[in-house]
Amino acid sequence: MAWKTCKLLTAMLFAMVFGMTGLARANLVVNSGFENGNFSGWTLTGDTSYTTVNSGSGAYAGNYYGSFGSVNSQAFLSQTIVTTVGASYTVSFRLANIANGQGRTTPNSFSASFGSSLVSMTNSSAFGYTLYTYLVTATAASTTLQFSFYNVPGYWRLDAVNVDVVPAVPLPGSFPLLAMGLVGLCCIGRRRTKSLKPRI
């Protein structure tokens, strides 16, 4: 019975180990790819001219994407996210700079922040969807994710915005060693138990 219990505990440990190391991170951003077909979940301020949620082939993923082409001053898109002080978060998004029909993109500017500045660019040339990824440690119980856009002749496209908490778990390499150690102890215990049985 003890051996069966040991095997069961070992199997449970392996399941827990590999389940923890393969945890899917939950995206904390609401309407992160604008798949609601609008800016619900976000706060949009500033110059919102030529700022829309579009559908079609311009999306990086799904059916929709944010398009930002404000011409007078910057447009701001933000969302406040509940965070834990000291916890680490991965912030990522896909950004593209689309030129107008004559190939012009400037003047333009873009910036992103999550509590602190992540990236800032001015008069960027055209480029297709590019992944931007940052590791940030939260310093408050809530943190504002904010993007700013300005693009007179062309448009910025934004899609696949993610904020994921980084799980605070021990290094994955230590789990298999722990599991193997438990198996070894069980095997030793089983041999000793057998050796103590009276011979009939």
Secondary structure, DSSP 8 states (H G I E B T S, - for coil): -HHHHHHHHHHHHHHHHHHHHT----B--TTTT-TTSS-TTSEEEE--TTEEEEESTT-SSSSEEEEE--SSS-EEEEEEEE--TT-EEEEEEEEEEE--TTS---SEEEEEEESSEEEEEES---EEEEEEEEEEE--SSEEEEEEEEEESSSEEEEEEEEEEE------TTHHHHHHHHHHHHHHHHHHHHHHTS---
